[in-house]
Amino acid sequence: MDSLPLTRTRSALGLERNVVAMLAMFLVLGMGEELWTRFVPKYLELLGAGTWAVAFYGTLRDLLDALYPYPGGWLADRMGRRASLVTFAVLAMGGYAIYLVAPSWPWILAGTVLVMAWSSLTLPAIFAVLGDHLPPGRRATGFGIQAILKRVPIILAPPLGGWLIARLGFQGGVRAGLAATLLLALAGIAILKRSYVETAAPAPDQESLPGLWRRMDPGLKRLLVADVLARWAEGIPKVFILFFVLDVQGGTALEFGALTSVQTIASILVYIPVARLADRMNRKPFVLLTFAFFALFPLVLVTARGTAWLAAAFVVAGLRETGEPARKALIVDLATAGARGRAVGLYYLIRGLAVFAAPLVGGWLWILDRRLPFYVAFGVGAAGFLAHARWGPGDVQGLPERRPS
């Protein structure tokens, strides 16, 4: 039996049994995906893709990010959380297999349709599980723990992926990572099926998309506007960050993996203390910090000179996550409780549809000038910061008062 201090710690951190089972599954699959996912743009290039094909890959990912959350939320509400997560993992495994055997770059685009099932279809289920099992005063902390465990693989796996590439060549290293991911996905499914106990009944709410939109809290709609601008700031240069570091700055795949680890460590260091504060205080200042760093990252990266400044830029990239637990908790606070999965899915559907073309714009700007995407992204991100500062929501009226646990 747990000791009282351990029980209190688990309660304060939102480590309820089903939450732990879900997080363990994400940790295992994350270790696999992070071995290779950040190297896919270069993998595409080696398979014959040009700049526009790489930009289209980024756009496809963003389009699927837009289209998948709502059906993912619908399935999470109708099938149950556990069954939906298992289904999404199986779909992603089909994508990993296609990536593994791909003889040319169009296969990667086809496989992406399945690969994205894990990162995009599952998003509303994550929100729903945390919303189902955690009270409002612990949700930001729960999202902070989820974010840390999601990013532990980003610290460990990209350098290992870079090492595999150094030993086996780019294609061989990526394919070795994909084979490992298939095995880890099976382990993740086994963990969830063994440990997760379904508690939420299927949702009876059959309200239409327009009805869900009409019921969406006005504060959530204002948050969505600022969020869209911040994601444009992220999306414009996103698929070209690897090329900027390797081709413009002269870095190596191993160095890029190390920079990714620096970014993730910076995120992890702020997650829990900031999330705990966001559970006790108004969420708005913490969300505002996130939007500020979304604007600053491309500016710091494009003006970096030397390895130390590149590392500083990736620290700023990590700090973009400062207010993410608070933002996600605010979404759950404001989402329709009777259809939480679909309400979250609708938010991300709208955000994704508004943002998915950003990499194409980035590709056009990249062709004009390799530094231009980063300067434009800074301007768009600054607009998102100002929009949230002026109109963004803060605390949610009607929720229980937040107190320290």
Secondary structure as the mmCIF struct_conf table of DSSP 4:
data_model
#
loop_
_struct_conf.conf_type_id
_struct_conf.id
_struct_conf.beg_label_comp_id
_struct_conf.beg_label_asym_id
_struct_conf.beg_label_seq_id
_struct_conf.end_label_comp_id
_struct_conf.end_label_asym_id
_struct_conf.end_label_seq_id
HELX_RH_AL_P HELX_RH_AL_P1 LEU A 4 ALA A 12
TURN_TY1_P TURN_TY1_P1 LEU A 13 GLY A 14
HELX_RH_AL_P HELX_RH_AL_P2 ARG A 17 GLU A 33
TURN_TY1_P TURN_TY1_P2 GLU A 34 TRP A 36
HELX_RH_3T_P HELX_RH_3T_P1 THR A 37 PHE A 39
HELX_RH_AL_P HELX_RH_AL_P3 VAL A 40 LEU A 46
TURN_TY1_P TURN_TY1_P3 LEU A 47 GLY A 48
HELX_RH_AL_P HELX_RH_AL_P4 THR A 51 LEU A 67
BEND BEND1 TYR A 68 TYR A 68
HELX_RH_AL_P HELX_RH_AL_P5 PRO A 69 MET A 79
HELX_RH_AL_P HELX_RH_AL_P6 ARG A 81 VAL A 101
BEND BEND2 PRO A 103 SER A 104
HELX_RH_AL_P HELX_RH_AL_P7 TRP A 105 MET A 116
HELX_RH_PI_P HELX_RH_PI_P1 ALA A 117 LEU A 121
TURN_TY1_P TURN_TY1_P4 THR A 122 THR A 122
HELX_RH_AL_P HELX_RH_AL_P8 LEU A 123 HIS A 133
BEND BEND3 LEU A 134 LEU A 134
HELX_RH_AL_P HELX_RH_AL_P9 PRO A 136 LEU A 168
HELX_RH_AL_P HELX_RH_AL_P10 PHE A 170 SER A 195
BEND BEND4 ALA A 200 ALA A 200
HELX_LH_PP_P HELX_LH_PP_P1 ALA A 201 ALA A 203
HELX_RH_AL_P HELX_RH_AL_P11 LEU A 209 ARG A 215
BEND BEND5 MET A 216 MET A 216
HELX_RH_AL_P HELX_RH_AL_P12 PRO A 218 GLY A 235
TURN_TY1_P TURN_TY1_P5 ILE A 236 PRO A 237
HELX_RH_3T_P HELX_RH_3T_P2 LYS A 238 PHE A 240
HELX_RH_AL_P HELX_RH_AL_P13 ILE A 241 PHE A 243
HELX_RH_PI_P HELX_RH_PI_P2 PHE A 244 VAL A 248
BEND BEND6 GLN A 249 GLN A 249
HELX_RH_AL_P HELX_RH_AL_P14 ALA A 253 ARG A 280
BEND BEND7 MET A 281 MET A 281
BEND BEND8 ARG A 283 ARG A 283
HELX_RH_AL_P HELX_RH_AL_P15 LYS A 284 VAL A 302
TURN_TY1_P TURN_TY1_P6 THR A 303 THR A 303
BEND BEND9 GLY A 306 GLY A 306
HELX_RH_AL_P HELX_RH_AL_P16 THR A 307 LEU A 319
TURN_TY1_P TURN_TY1_P7 ARG A 320 GLY A 323
HELX_RH_AL_P HELX_RH_AL_P17 GLU A 324 LEU A 334
BEND BEND10 ALA A 335 ALA A 335
HELX_RH_3T_P HELX_RH_3T_P3 ALA A 337 ALA A 339
HELX_RH_AL_P HELX_RH_AL_P18 ARG A 340 VAL A 355
TURN_TY1_P TURN_TY1_P8 PHE A 356 ALA A 357
HELX_RH_AL_P HELX_RH_AL_P19 ALA A 358 LEU A 368
TURN_TY1_P TURN_TY1_P9 ARG A 370 ARG A 371
HELX_RH_AL_P HELX_RH_AL_P20 LEU A 372 TRP A 391
BEND BEND11 ASP A 395 ASP A 395
HELX_LH_PP_P HELX_LH_PP_P2 VAL A 396 VAL A 396
TURN_TY1_P TURN_TY1_P10 GLN A 397 GLY A 398
BEND BEND12 LEU A 399 LEU A 399
HELX_LH_PP_P HELX_LH_PP_P3 PRO A 400 ARG A 402
#
